[in-house]
Amino acid sequence: MLSAGSRFRRITVPEGSQLVIDDAPLNLTLTSLLVYGNLSLGSPSCRLSSAISITFAPATGVATNQMALRGMNTSTVDIHGELFTPTWTRLAQTARPNTTWVALQQPVNWRAGQLVAIPTSLWKDECRNQNEVKQIQSISADGKNITFTTAMQFMHYGGPEYQTEVVLLSRSILLQGSPETAANLTGGHLRIEGKHGRIRGVLGYRMGQQTQMGSYPFHFHMAGEVPADSYMTDNAVYASYWRAFTIHGTHALTVANNTAFHVAGSAFYIEDGAEERNRITGNFAGYIHPLGRADPCDAVGSVFAAPTIRQSATLLQPADWAAAGFYLSNANNYIDNNAASGGTSGFMFLNLPLPIGLNRNVPLEPYKRPPLSFSGNTAHSSGYHWDNAAAIYCGGDLRYDPADNVTLTYKIERSTFDPRQDSPDPNNASIPVKFVLRNTKVWLGGFSVASYGDRFMVDGFESHDGTMGAAVRGDPNELYNADLNLNSPQAAWLTANIPNDLQQGYRFGLQFYDTWMRHLLANVTIRNVLYSTTEWLTQAALVSMTHSDQFKPYHVASTRGVRLVNVSKAAVLSNAVTRTGSWRSYNVLDADGSFSGTQRPTLLASYTAANSTGPCDASAAVPCNSSFAWWLTDPAACTTTPPNVPATSNIIACDWYPWRTQARLSLEVPTYTLTSEQSSWLSPSINNINIYDAGGVAQFGLTGASRRAGIITRSEGVTGLTGRGGWYVHWNLGAPKTMKIHVETVPRGTSVIYASRYPPGTTFNVTRAASAWLVPDGQLLPADSLDQVLASDSGEYHYFDGSLLFIKVLDIWEMPYQGREPARGEGAGAGLMVPGSRWGMYYQVDAGMPDCSVSPYPSQNGQDFSAQFCAMNGTVDAYLPPPITTPYNEWTIPYCADVAPPPGVCTAMGVASGDCTCAGLQRQGRCPGLGVGSLWLGATSDANLRANVEKALGYCSASCGRCAEGQEFCGDVPIMPLSLSRNMTCAAMVPLGRCFEVAPRGYCADTCGLCSGAGLPCVDLGWSDQYTCTDLQSWGLCNETWVTDNSYCRKTPQPPSPAPAAPLAAATTTTALRSGTTREGASSATTVTDDNNNAPATTTLVDLATTGEQQQQQQQPSSGGSAAVSGTSAEQQDTSGGSAISTGASASTGGGGPPAAVIAGAAAAGIVVALVAAAGATGPRALSGLDAAGNDDAQ
């Protein structure tokens, strides 16, 4: 019998026994309560309403970490206190200082005498504590108004934008630590180690042990997969020494409607990164304290320069340096409808490469696990403990120090998540998926939401009073259906009344990253942005990232449906002129003109009329007093003052066309051009100076004051526009002896006409290297004219006119694409796209200059570069090519796009310029006249524009419903390189069976039957240069894997039963090379015969259907009818009684059957070489590989 006021050293409930505590008041003090059997304080159907308290106090001879209620692995623990609902709600209106009541959004059944927490309404929670705990005096009859026993000290905001929480702390059952151990930050803890634990209606006060791993207020410990009736619900933690609710080595647990307030370290805690499928819903965490900091208010480091935090005796988990309300080391859980106040972040998704702790050997990669659900969560008053911190932070790196493999280290650095599809073996999941955060709200949260992982999508997001509305980064990242409010009335009150909290300036709605990370943005409102002429008070709806010459933007952002509400025009875009490549390359595709106000597809890019950012001397390639107009296209289609953006934003807005779009080339002169890593070591820095300038790039045909040019530096990637504008590259030091043009981004079906100067008499060897295992390298042919270069859709020529070399640079887009596929939007972002970028495709120009001048001597900053350049004299204008006027196919692979008619065409058709948008024309019912063959195209005088618009099915095709935005039209793309086509048309390839070679690489889709759905043509693709498909049929091998995997002999019918063995005159080894010339220049077919012909004994196999890594060539010797192949260990008996043939050893055959060695390709990951002997080996085999592409005529 347990009597009130009793004190026990240890209570043990043996296995098979049960301890039942009645529904009557009880105060119990003990050190350890160990449950091996059953503990019952109520039941799932009977909750206790009496005041029951258990105090954990120390005892001599009992270890501190045993001050606990432990449910051992054989136990069932039931603790069910009275239900108070809801456990937390929000203010219905602002609560003022010196008042004693609050109005609630929801009615509550709380009671007088209970404790309630009202969290802060400041940003910097740890710097100035305005959290309050009050005792209830009374509650109104409707349960929606509470009166406290004492007045509030601080204002707690409950406006229309967001509302502070009101949190119930009291419960009918109390577990608490003793004041005796408070000085040691030590209280009791509850740990469930079995699968059956049901904890409800319990308050943990002064619980947890900060210096004892595994000692947390409420803790499921290594319980494994738990049943649905195991849970922790409607509990509370208050004044915890370490954590609140911990899930450790446990899966499928429900943690719902709990509250945690005034907690040291992360509160809701997924411990090792192996825990999955848990449901963490409807909880609140507030006033969360980071550990291991000298001053918990200070901002220390940034995601770019992060300190390394090490595990120690006083910091057992270094990630507590960045403690969060919800610490999520594995995202593969359900995280819904929770609220967080305070902490370094409200929600932290940790980038954990491998599990830690007791689960460190679990074969799992937590950073690859996507959320099962993250929806309906809110966070505030966090995101200030380091630069770029956020209330929802996806990043940070926790791992063991490789020096000892024992000590944990943590850094708040940028980390790449790589979410992959779930599978029976999560560690082997290979299909990329998205990391999705939905329906989330943040206020006073710094950068609000910050991510650096791949494939992040935030859909349904609201932020208020942040330093950044959202910082969703990674490749790609998507932000849809968002409302970004920079200034609520609460923000104005904070900036005016609370020093060193929320500053007025240096706050922005959005900022797109300067390189690599691609942004898709749709249906986003940016509101209440203030403008100040003082730099450090600046706010802007969009701020550029242009500080670097090491990193420069590609086409990194496409937006649609952006609304600006109460944003002064001067605060729409901040893009100060900076002497960097990132400023010169800055660009955004405003896909519907909603941000710029043009209401047309619009390219926004850097521009200044009076500062090229070049050096101020007469010899400069582009003098500083020139304009920077590199992005200017047709002046009639461009403006420096679009409706929403002022001229002070240093932006030009031009009509965007899919054939005249952003491209990125990296120009490399070996040992002259600097990598980004080399650039970072330079002193002085390469950024914002001109001593590392390498030359200029200019559009064709425009000189002097009309020049459209930009500076290029030694750390160079160049971003500009595709199409007929051209890129003339002018190197200050002269003509490069060897140069590589890396095709980083040239959107599918477009091209860049590249030109550069060379001395007369120069000879060239120009090669194009792609992915040789898919498309052999090719050598560009010398052309007779520039027109011949332009006319080649696949870019097979170069032309030298005696002073300028011309190349048509394009991406051949072989499949599977060797690089990052285009990023395509979904939902609100459907139809948005940011192009992909290549890995390893480049053009190499080797120039032979017999009279290599060294005057002026090619040196820069005291370095000799005569080995890289031959000196040349002359300015940019002296070499600029004339404009391209010859018609050519600028857009070889068209797709559905909204192309708005030029204003001049609208005027000709009687439409005002304000209505000359696709949305306006569609509203006016003008779609029938905008298609192919229409009057509007007839009124288009620009023949090039008219030809390209016809490919898009007319003007405004997406708005008018002719096709879906971004939809490609299936056909024979005309960019197949000669190195693959061998100068054959698609039609000529069909009877030769070459569809099986080129169709998987993305070519001849129409001719080869993929567009119609007919499938690849049924032809006999030969498998040998000596034997026929009839031979194969006679041996009964038509359905062997090596035959079906390579689509050999598809037309020859398989006999209904195995045919008799054919006679074999001599052992012969034969194969054919079917992928064209290799990098080494091998011939397109090789036959190996027997010794009588003394042929070289080499065979080479290429698997035509492979889609994996680069194929490897394997060779095998053949002599006297024997063959050896290493790497395979199969053995078969010859049906005629001949000797066995075994791989890896000599093999001989006699009697009937197929050749002793038949070489077949298999497996998408590479080449598999196999020996097949026994004639008559049969069995049904399903066709694989190419049949998946749409073939329906398989045998």
PyMOL commands that set and color helices and strands:
alter all, ss='L'
color gray80, all
select helices_A, chain A and resi 64-66+179-184+318-322+357-359+366-368+426-428+489-497+535-537+569-571+581-584+635-637+647-649+676-680+704-706+786-791+827-829+876-879+903-908+913-915+918-923+927-929+935-938+943-951+978-981+986-989+995-1001+1029-1034+1041-1044+1091-1093+1185-1189
alter helices_A, ss='H'
color red, helices_A
select strands_A, chain A and resi 7-13+18-20+26-35+38-41+52-56+68-71+76-80+88-90+101-103+115-118+132-139+145-148+165-168+173-177+189-192+196-200+202-205+218-225+231-233+236-240+245-251+254-256+259-264+268-270+279-281+284-289+309-310+324-328+334-336+339-341+345-351+373-375+378-380+392-400+408-411+435-443+449-451+456-464+471-472+477-485+507-510+519-529+539-543+557-567+573-574+587-590+602-606+638-639+651-655+662-668+693-698+709-713+717-721+723-731+735-736+738-745+752-757+763-769+778-779+781-782+797-800+804-809+819-820+823-824+833-834+837-838+842-848+859-860+863-864+869-870+1069-1070+1118-1119+1122-1123+1131-1132+1141-1142+1157-1158
alter strands_A, ss='S'
color yellow, strands_A
deselect
rebuild
show_as cartoon
